[in-house]
Amino acid sequence: MSIASTFALVPNLLRHRYLLGQLVKRDVLLRYRGAMFGVLWMFLSPLLMLAIFALVFGHIFQARWPLQPEGMPFWLMLYSGLIVFNLFAETVSRAPTTVRGYPSYVKKIIFPVEILPLVPLGTGLVHAAFNLLILAAALAWFGHLTPGILLFPLLILPALLLAMGLAWFIAAWGVFIKDMAQLVPLFVQMLLFLSPVFYPVSAVPPVLHPLYEANPLGVVIEASRAAVLGQSIPWPTWTGSLLFAVAAMLLGLAFFNHARDEFADAL
């Protein structure tokens, strides 16, 4: 498929936004169908996670963040980074099976197959929204809620675009290589510890700083955390990560479109 065709598919995604929204809604409801508390788990899960973080990092390890604001619990700083990472992780981890898991859709000529890898992203956004509300409530409780948190949705944009690009790329490979379903979650788990989620970049040895600064996901996590803390946001590095993410998204979509003609035969 040509580069022009790839760019043309971007507005196509907007045209199919209702269908994508219905698939995301179905995905969310299926996840909680049959559960005693149903969709209330979207609130209960992050609340339980916060409680565990408070116990483990606040009371057992009594961990502190470098230059941690007075009265700011360590686990809230960690949680702000996890919101970004979990959104990325849910999208990428589920990508290998997003196309392979719907062969009936793939074999329908008129169905926009390119929206299938974006369904986990939509589900992740729903969960991230609830997590952000709980984070804001916890920050207000401890007296550290600042207007900077309003920038959070904007600052995670590079992570969203990067997740989209990787989702398209991995979903295409997942049609032909079943091992992707096992390999990708391992990669995501390693990336969790190689990104500044549990620690800031300032705590990393100086010799490794260039590697961390080249990690666009790490840049987004640091920028989002700075917004939550009311600190200055590193806009130059954030802009660089945004440009990288846009390129990754377009390349991922181009690869997906190049491979899609073979999907029906592989399935």
N, C-alpha and C positions, 0 to 999 in steps of 0.2 A: 504494500500500500504506500502511496506517495506521502511526502511530508504535508502537502496541501490537504490530503484526505484526513491525515491525523489531526491537523488543526481544526478541520471541519467537524470532527467528532466531539470537540469540546463543547460547542453550542448544542450539539445533539444531546449531551448529558442534561442540559437545562430543559430541553424539550421533553425529556423522559423523567423529569423530577417527580411527577406524581406517581409513576410506576415505581420508581426507586423508593419513594416514601412509603408506599404500600408494602414493598418487600421488607423494608426496615421494620415497619410496624409488625408485620407477620413474624419476623425473626425475633423481635423482643418478646412478643406474646408467647411464641412457642417455647422460648427459654424458660418462662415461668409458669407455663401451663401445667396444671396438676399440683403445683406447690401450695402449701397451706396458706401462705401469706401472699401468693401471687406476685404482682408487680411491686408490692411493698418491699420486696427484697432489693429493689433499686435504692431504697433508703437504708434498709437494714444492713446490707452488705458493707457499704462504706462506713456506717456507724460502728459496726463490729470491728472493722479494720482499724479505725481510729482508736478504739478502746484498746486493741492489742498493741498498737504503736505506743500509746500512752503508758501502758504497763511495762513493755519491754524496754523502750528507749528512755522513758521518763523516770521510771522507778528502779528497774533492775540494773540497766547499764548506766543510768544517769548521764547519758551522752550530751555533749554540747557541740554546737556549731561554731566554727571560727567567726569571731565578731558577731556572735548571736545577740540580737536585741534583748535588752533587759525585759524579763517577763515573758518572752516568746518561747513556748515549748519547742524542743528539738523536733518532736514528732510532727508538728504542724509544718515545719520547713521541709521535712522529708516528704510529707503527704502532698505538698504542692508540686514537687517534682514527679511523684508517682502518678498524679492525674495526667500529666503530659505523656509519660512513658506508657501507661496502661492503655491510653487511646491508640498510640502507635502499635503497641504489642498486640492488642486484640485484632487490629486490622491485618497486620502482617502474618501473625500466627495462623489465622484462619484462611489466609489467601490460597494455599495450595489446593483446597477442596471446594473453593467457591464456584468454579466452573465444572469441575469433575463431578460434583455432587448434584448437578442439575442437568443430566444428559437430555431430558425431554425438552428443556428450554433451548439448549444449544442447537438441537436439530430442527427448531422452528426458524425458518429463514428470516421472518420479519421480527423476531425477538432481538432487542438490543443487548447482546451478550456482554457488552463492555460494562454494563451497570452491575453485573453480578459481584465482581470483586469489591464493589463499593458498599455492599450491604453491611458487612462487618464494620466498616468505617462509620456508617450511619448509626449502627447499634452502639459503637464505642462513643460516639458523640452524645447519645442519650445518657449513657452512664456517666460520661465526663461532666455533663451539665448538672446531674444530681450531686456528683462529688464536689463540684465547685460551689454549689449552694451550701453544702455541709461545711466545706472549708471556710466560706465566708461567715457562716454562723459561729464556727469555732473561733475564728479570728476576732469577731465582735465580742464573744464571751470573754476572751483574754485581753480585750482592749487594744488590739493591733490591726483592726480593719482599716485600710486606707483606700483612697479613691483609685490607687494604682491597680487594684484587682479588676477594675472595669476594662483594663487593657488586656486581660488574660485571653479572651477569645481571639483578639487580633494577634497576640504574640505566638499562639500555637499554630498559626497558619502554615509556617514552613513544615512543621511536623505533619500536618494534614496532607499537604501536597506530596511530601516525601513518602508518606504511607500509601497514598494513591498510586504513585509511580511504582513502588515496590510491589504493591498488591497486584497490579496489572502484570508486571513482569513474572512474579512468582506464580500467579494463577495460570498463566500460559504454560509455564514449565510444569506445573502440577498436573496438567492434562496428560502429559507424556511420561513424566517421571513420578511414580507414586511415592518414592522415598522422600520427596519434598515435604510431605506431611509430617515426617519425623525429623528431618534436618532443620527446617525453618524454626520450630519452637526452641530447639537447642541454641541456634544462633541468637534468637531473641533473648533467651535466658542469659547468655554470655554478655550480650549488649547491655543488659540491666546493670551488671557490675562494672562495665567499662564506660558507663555514662555517669555523669555527676548527679545521681539520684540520692544516694546515701551519704554523699560527701560533696563539698564544693571543689571546683577546679583548683582553687588556691591551696588545697591540701595535697594535691598531686605533686610529685617531684618535678622541679622545673624542666628537667630534660624531656618529660612527657607532655608538657604544656602544648607544644605544636600539634601533637596527635589529638588532644582533647579539643583544641580550638578548631580543628578540622572536622570534628564530628558535628554535623548540623543539628542533630537531635540534642546533643549536649548543650549547644548554644541556646536552643529554644528553652530547655529546662532551666538554665541559668537566668535567662531573660525573664521567664515567667515567674521564677522565684523572686527576682529583684522587684518585679511589679507588686507581688504579694506583700513584700516587706517595705514597700514604699521607697525603694532605693532607685538610683539612676539606672536606666536600661541601656545596655550596650548596643545602641542602634546600628553602628557600622557592621559589627559581626552578625547581628540579626539579619540585616539586609543581605549580607553575603550568603547566609544560610537560606534566605528566601529565594534568591536567584538560583542557587544550587538545587533547591527543591523543585522549582518550576522546571528546570532542565530535566531533572529525574522523572518528574511526572510525564513530560512530553515523550521522553525516551521510553518509559515504561508502556505508555499508551501505544507508541509506534510499534514496539515489539509485540504487544498483544494483538494489534491489528494485522501484523505480518503473519502471525501464527494461527489466527482464528479460522482460516479456511481449512486447516487440518483437524480442527477440534472434532467435528462430527465423525471423521474416519477413526480418530483415536479412541473415541468413546463407543 
